[in-house]
Amino acid sequence: MAKGFKGMPGMGGGGMNNLLQQAQRMQQAAERAQEEIKQSTFEATAGGGVVKVVIGGDHEVKSLEIDRSAVDPDDVEMLQDMIIAACNEAQRKLEEYSSAKMGQVTGGMKMPF
């Protein structure tokens, strides 16, 4: 302990060590959770399933499937909208999963992970 530092009031001499150990355990749990998130995939569809996108926990698009029925050269905007909708939904699922997973580690406290 630092010279002259008597510790935190009410924590005894080992209180700071216990706090540091807790922080280390939380950091290790957060790292494990982040790795689980990174290894996960999230799927979403749009247009009744004619567009399907899969993203990884690293936020990268892993696959994109487009049913031939969605390809109309006279209405490219509709296909673009469906792709965007599917990507956004997959991202929302990833964020929801990440928040829940990290919330388990931090007990609901917002942390900058």
CYANA upper distance limits for C-alpha pairs under 8 A (distance plus 0.5 A):
  1 MET  CA      5 PHE  CA      7.05
  1 MET  CA      6 LYS  CA      8.46
  1 MET  CA      7 GLY  CA      8.35
  6 LYS  CA     13 GLY  CA      8.08
  7 GLY  CA     11 MET  CA      7.62
  7 GLY  CA     12 GLY  CA      7.33
  7 GLY  CA     13 GLY  CA      6.61
  7 GLY  CA     15 GLY  CA      8.00
  7 GLY  CA     16 MET  CA      7.53
  8 MET  CA     12 GLY  CA      7.60
  8 MET  CA     15 GLY  CA      7.75
  8 MET  CA     16 MET  CA      7.86
 11 MET  CA     15 GLY  CA      5.15
 11 MET  CA     16 MET  CA      7.97
 14 GLY  CA     18 ASN  CA      6.70
 15 GLY  CA     19 LEU  CA      6.69
 16 MET  CA     20 LEU  CA      6.70
 17 ASN  CA     21 GLN  CA      6.64
 18 ASN  CA     22 GLN  CA      6.63
 19 LEU  CA     23 ALA  CA      6.71
 20 LEU  CA     24 GLN  CA      6.70
 21 GLN  CA     25 ARG  CA      6.70
 22 GLN  CA     26 MET  CA      6.63
 23 ALA  CA     27 GLN  CA      6.61
 24 GLN  CA     28 GLN  CA      6.70
 25 ARG  CA     29 ALA  CA      6.64
 26 MET  CA     30 ALA  CA      6.54
 26 MET  CA    105 VAL  CA      7.03
 26 MET  CA    106 THR  CA      7.61
 27 GLN  CA     31 GLU  CA      6.68
 28 GLN  CA     32 ARG  CA      6.79
 29 ALA  CA     33 ALA  CA      6.64
 29 ALA  CA    105 VAL  CA      6.71
 30 ALA  CA     34 GLN  CA      6.54
 30 ALA  CA    102 MET  CA      7.10
 30 ALA  CA    105 VAL  CA      6.52
 30 ALA  CA    106 THR  CA      8.48
 30 ALA  CA    113 PHE  CA      8.49
 31 GLU  CA     35 GLU  CA      6.75
 32 ARG  CA     36 GLU  CA      6.78
 33 ALA  CA     37 ILE  CA      6.67
 33 ALA  CA    101 LYS  CA      6.90
 33 ALA  CA    102 MET  CA      7.10
 33 ALA  CA    105 VAL  CA      8.21
 34 GLN  CA     38 LYS  CA      6.61
 34 GLN  CA     98 SER  CA      8.45
 34 GLN  CA    102 MET  CA      8.27
 35 GLU  CA     39 GLN  CA      6.73
 36 GLU  CA     40 SER  CA      6.83
 37 ILE  CA     57 GLY  CA      5.62
 37 ILE  CA     58 ASP  CA      8.29
 37 ILE  CA     97 TYR  CA      8.26
 37 ILE  CA     98 SER  CA      6.89
 37 ILE  CA    101 LYS  CA      8.37
 38 LYS  CA     56 GLY  CA      7.11
 38 LYS  CA     57 GLY  CA      4.44
 38 LYS  CA     58 ASP  CA      5.59
 39 GLN  CA     56 GLY  CA      7.42
 39 GLN  CA     57 GLY  CA      6.46
 39 GLN  CA     58 ASP  CA      8.30
 40 SER  CA     56 GLY  CA      6.36
 40 SER  CA     57 GLY  CA      5.72
 41 THR  CA     54 VAL  CA      7.03
 41 THR  CA     55 ILE  CA      6.07
 41 THR  CA     56 GLY  CA      4.85
 41 THR  CA     57 GLY  CA      6.37
 41 THR  CA     94 LEU  CA      8.45
 42 PHE  CA     54 VAL  CA      5.97
 42 PHE  CA     55 ILE  CA      5.81
 42 PHE  CA     56 GLY  CA      6.77
 42 PHE  CA     57 GLY  CA      8.03
 42 PHE  CA     90 ALA  CA      6.08
 42 PHE  CA     91 GLN  CA      8.23
 42 PHE  CA     93 LYS  CA      7.05
 42 PHE  CA     94 LEU  CA      6.77
 43 GLU  CA     52 LYS  CA      7.59
 43 GLU  CA     53 VAL  CA      6.20
 43 GLU  CA     54 VAL  CA      4.87
 43 GLU  CA     55 ILE  CA      7.06
 43 GLU  CA     90 ALA  CA      6.06
 44 ALA  CA     52 LYS  CA      6.28
 44 ALA  CA     53 VAL  CA      6.04
 44 ALA  CA     54 VAL  CA      7.11
 44 ALA  CA     86 ALA  CA      5.75
 44 ALA  CA     87 CYS  CA      7.59
 44 ALA  CA     89 GLU  CA      6.39
 44 ALA  CA     90 ALA  CA      5.54
 45 THR  CA     49 GLY  CA      5.57
 45 THR  CA     50 VAL  CA      7.70
 45 THR  CA     51 VAL  CA      5.94
 45 THR  CA     52 LYS  CA      4.82
 45 THR  CA     53 VAL  CA      6.84
 45 THR  CA     85 ALA  CA      8.46
 45 THR  CA     86 ALA  CA      5.55
 45 THR  CA     89 GLU  CA      8.39
 46 ALA  CA     50 VAL  CA      6.91
 46 ALA  CA     51 VAL  CA      5.75
 46 ALA  CA     52 LYS  CA      7.13
 46 ALA  CA     82 MET  CA      5.87
 46 ALA  CA     83 ILE  CA      7.69
 46 ALA  CA     85 ALA  CA      6.81
 46 ALA  CA     86 ALA  CA      5.74
 47 GLY  CA     51 VAL  CA      6.88
 47 GLY  CA     82 MET  CA      6.63
 50 VAL  CA     65 GLU  CA      8.30
 50 VAL  CA     66 ILE  CA      6.27
 50 VAL  CA     67 ASP  CA      5.41
 50 VAL  CA     69 SER  CA      7.80
 50 VAL  CA     70 ALA  CA      6.71
 51 VAL  CA     64 LEU  CA      7.87
 51 VAL  CA     65 GLU  CA      6.23
 51 VAL  CA     66 ILE  CA      5.16
 51 VAL  CA     67 ASP  CA      6.93
 51 VAL  CA     70 ALA  CA      8.16
 51 VAL  CA     82 MET  CA      7.01
 51 VAL  CA     83 ILE  CA      6.87
 51 VAL  CA     86 ALA  CA      7.49
 52 LYS  CA     64 LEU  CA      6.27
 52 LYS  CA     65 GLU  CA      5.59
 52 LYS  CA     66 ILE  CA      7.08
 52 LYS  CA     83 ILE  CA      8.36
 52 LYS  CA     86 ALA  CA      7.00
 53 VAL  CA     61 VAL  CA      7.73
 53 VAL  CA     62 LYS  CA      8.16
 53 VAL  CA     63 SER  CA      6.21
 53 VAL  CA     64 LEU  CA      5.03
 53 VAL  CA     65 GLU  CA      6.92
 53 VAL  CA     83 ILE  CA      8.21
 53 VAL  CA     86 ALA  CA      6.49
 53 VAL  CA     87 CYS  CA      6.70
 53 VAL  CA     90 ALA  CA      7.69
 54 VAL  CA     61 VAL  CA      6.48
 54 VAL  CA     62 LYS  CA      5.92
 54 VAL  CA     63 SER  CA      5.65
 54 VAL  CA     64 LEU  CA      7.04
 54 VAL  CA     87 CYS  CA      8.44
 54 VAL  CA     90 ALA  CA      7.41
 55 ILE  CA     59 HIS  CA      6.50
 55 ILE  CA     60 GLU  CA      5.93
 55 ILE  CA     61 VAL  CA      4.76
 55 ILE  CA     62 LYS  CA      5.58
 55 ILE  CA     63 SER  CA      7.53
 55 ILE  CA     87 CYS  CA      8.36
 55 ILE  CA     90 ALA  CA      7.02
 55 ILE  CA     91 GLN  CA      7.96
 56 GLY  CA     60 GLU  CA      5.98
 56 GLY  CA     61 VAL  CA      6.96
 56 GLY  CA     62 LYS  CA      6.81
 57 GLY  CA     94 LEU  CA      7.01
 59 HIS  CA     91 GLN  CA      7.71
 59 HIS  CA     94 LEU  CA      8.45
 66 ILE  CA     70 ALA  CA      7.25
 66 ILE  CA     71 VAL  CA      8.39
 67 ASP  CA     71 VAL  CA      7.93
 70 ALA  CA     79 LEU  CA      6.84
 71 VAL  CA     75 ASP  CA      8.46
 71 VAL  CA     76 VAL  CA      7.85
 71 VAL  CA     79 LEU  CA      7.33
 72 ASP  CA     76 VAL  CA      6.77
 72 ASP  CA     79 LEU  CA      8.42
 75 ASP  CA     79 LEU  CA      7.70
 76 VAL  CA     80 GLN  CA      6.78
 77 GLU  CA     81 ASP  CA      6.59
 78 MET  CA     82 MET  CA      6.78
 79 LEU  CA     83 ILE  CA      6.73
 80 GLN  CA     84 ILE  CA      6.70
 81 ASP  CA     85 ALA  CA      6.54
 82 MET  CA     86 ALA  CA      6.62
 83 ILE  CA     87 CYS  CA      6.66
 84 ILE  CA     88 ASN  CA      6.55
 85 ALA  CA     89 GLU  CA      6.61
 86 ALA  CA     90 ALA  CA      6.69
 87 CYS  CA     91 GLN  CA      6.70
 88 ASN  CA     92 ARG  CA      6.63
 89 GLU  CA     93 LYS  CA      6.76
 90 ALA  CA     94 LEU  CA      6.78
 91 GLN  CA     95 GLU  CA      6.70
 92 ARG  CA     96 GLU  CA      6.61
 93 LYS  CA     97 TYR  CA      6.61
 94 LEU  CA     98 SER  CA      6.51
 95 GLU  CA     99 SER  CA      6.55
 96 GLU  CA    100 ALA  CA      6.75
 97 TYR  CA    101 LYS  CA      6.54
 98 SER  CA    102 MET  CA      6.50
 99 SER  CA    103 GLY  CA      6.28
100 ALA  CA    104 GLN  CA      6.90
101 LYS  CA    105 VAL  CA      7.40
102 MET  CA    106 THR  CA      6.75
102 MET  CA    108 GLY  CA      8.35
103 GLY  CA    107 GLY  CA      5.94
103 GLY  CA    108 GLY  CA      4.91
103 GLY  CA    109 MET  CA      7.28
103 GLY  CA    110 LYS  CA      8.17
104 GLN  CA    108 GLY  CA      7.17
106 THR  CA    110 LYS  CA      7.92
106 THR  CA    111 MET  CA      7.88
